[in-house]
Amino acid sequence: MHIARRFATMLFAASLVATLAGCASTPTKEGTGEYIDDAAITLKVKASIFNEPTLKATEINVETFKGDVQLSGFVAQPEDAQKAANIARGVKGVVSVKNDIRVK
């Protein structure tokens, strides 16, 4: 009985370590917490762009990885691409912005 309890405890500990290691981040993969943070940043950037009446938010894509925001899509004027980048930089949590927006 004592051996069975000890084995179960070791099995539980090994499972816990394996589970936590699966949630850890690497340079090319986000951890669970980072994924949630990045999703929130993406949502805030999209909302900020949407609330700017001079920009067509449906034609601007936003992706975030570890706080780095990438903007892509199309706008009518070069100033609109710069405006979208400035809006993204103003969002809390944004580390950097890569602006790949193209002018139609």
VOGU-3710 file (C-alpha; in Angstrom, 3 decimals, decimal comma):
1> mhiarrfatm> 0,000/0,000/0,000  2,827/2,381/0,890  4,568/1,680/-2,445  1,333/2,298/-4,378  0,854/5,680/-2,688  4,460/6,633/-3,369  4,122/5,608/-7,034  0,894/7,616/-7,402  2,560/10,686/-5,880  5,523/10,399/-8,246
11> lfaaslvatl> 3,209/9,921/-11,222  1,201/12,998/-10,228  4,382/15,090/-9,832  5,697/13,957/-13,223  2,366/14,802/-14,878  2,350/18,233/-13,262  5,874/19,021/-14,479  5,045/17,842/-17,999  1,885/19,966/-18,076  3,658/23,100/-16,899
21> agcastptke> 6,505/22,577/-19,348  3,953/22,417/-22,170  2,759/25,929/-21,291  6,232/27,470/-21,248  7,254/29,875/-23,966  10,161/29,561/-26,372  11,612/32,127/-28,803  9,245/30,889/-31,514  6,233/29,883/-29,405  4,153/31,833/-26,923
31> gtgeyiddaa> 3,250/30,567/-23,492  -0,393/30,497/-22,448  -0,183/33,808/-20,603  1,596/35,511/-23,490  -1,014/34,198/-25,923  -3,788/35,731/-23,838  -1,882/39,023/-23,492  -1,249/39,162/-27,241  -4,897/38,439/-28,000  -5,884/41,352/-25,752
41> itlkvkasif> -3,356/43,659/-27,446  -4,637/42,635/-30,890  -8,206/43,357/-29,811  -7,258/46,782/-28,408  -5,339/47,739/-31,554  -8,225/46,636/-33,809  -10,711/48,577/-31,673  -8,534/51,694/-31,754  -8,191/51,498/-35,540  -11,936/50,848/-35,876
51> neptlkatei> -12,684/53,958/-33,800  -10,633/56,127/-36,165  -13,234/57,312/-38,696  -10,723/58,043/-41,463  -9,438/54,443/-41,587  -11,190/51,431/-43,115  -10,642/48,937/-40,322  -11,917/46,035/-42,409  -8,922/46,342/-44,741  -6,268/46,405/-41,989
61> nvetfkgdvq> -5,098/43,162/-40,394  -3,475/43,035/-36,954  -1,334/40,214/-35,558  0,590/40,216/-32,286  3,445/37,991/-31,092  5,054/38,675/-27,714  3,948/42,314/-27,804  5,224/42,934/-31,329  2,348/44,074/-33,535  2,325/43,516/-37,289
71> lsgfvaqped> -0,052/45,548/-39,413  -0,909/44,472/-42,951  -3,564/45,200/-45,508  -4,416/48,106/-47,781  -5,232/51,793/-47,391  -6,001/54,595/-49,848  -3,356/57,106/-48,711  0,192/56,766/-47,334  -0,864/58,959/-44,405  -3,451/56,334/-43,432
81> aqkaaniarg> -0,752/53,669/-43,114  1,269/55,946/-40,850  -1,833/56,847/-38,825  -2,614/53,154/-38,230  0,951/52,547/-37,043  0,795/55,523/-34,690  -2,497/54,293/-33,254  -1,008/50,828/-32,675  2,052/52,313/-30,934  -0,274/54,136/-28,541
91> vkgvvsvknd> -1,881/50,941/-27,245  -0,682/49,780/-23,836  1,404/46,624/-24,022  2,685/47,148/-27,565  6,455/46,663/-27,680  6,999/47,441/-31,365  5,032/47,871/-34,577  5,924/46,456/-37,987  3,942/48,307/-40,605  3,351/46,215/-43,734
101> irvk> 0,306/48,185/-44,866  0,318/48,907/-48,603  -1,278/51,782/-50,523  -3,812/50,727/-53,179
//
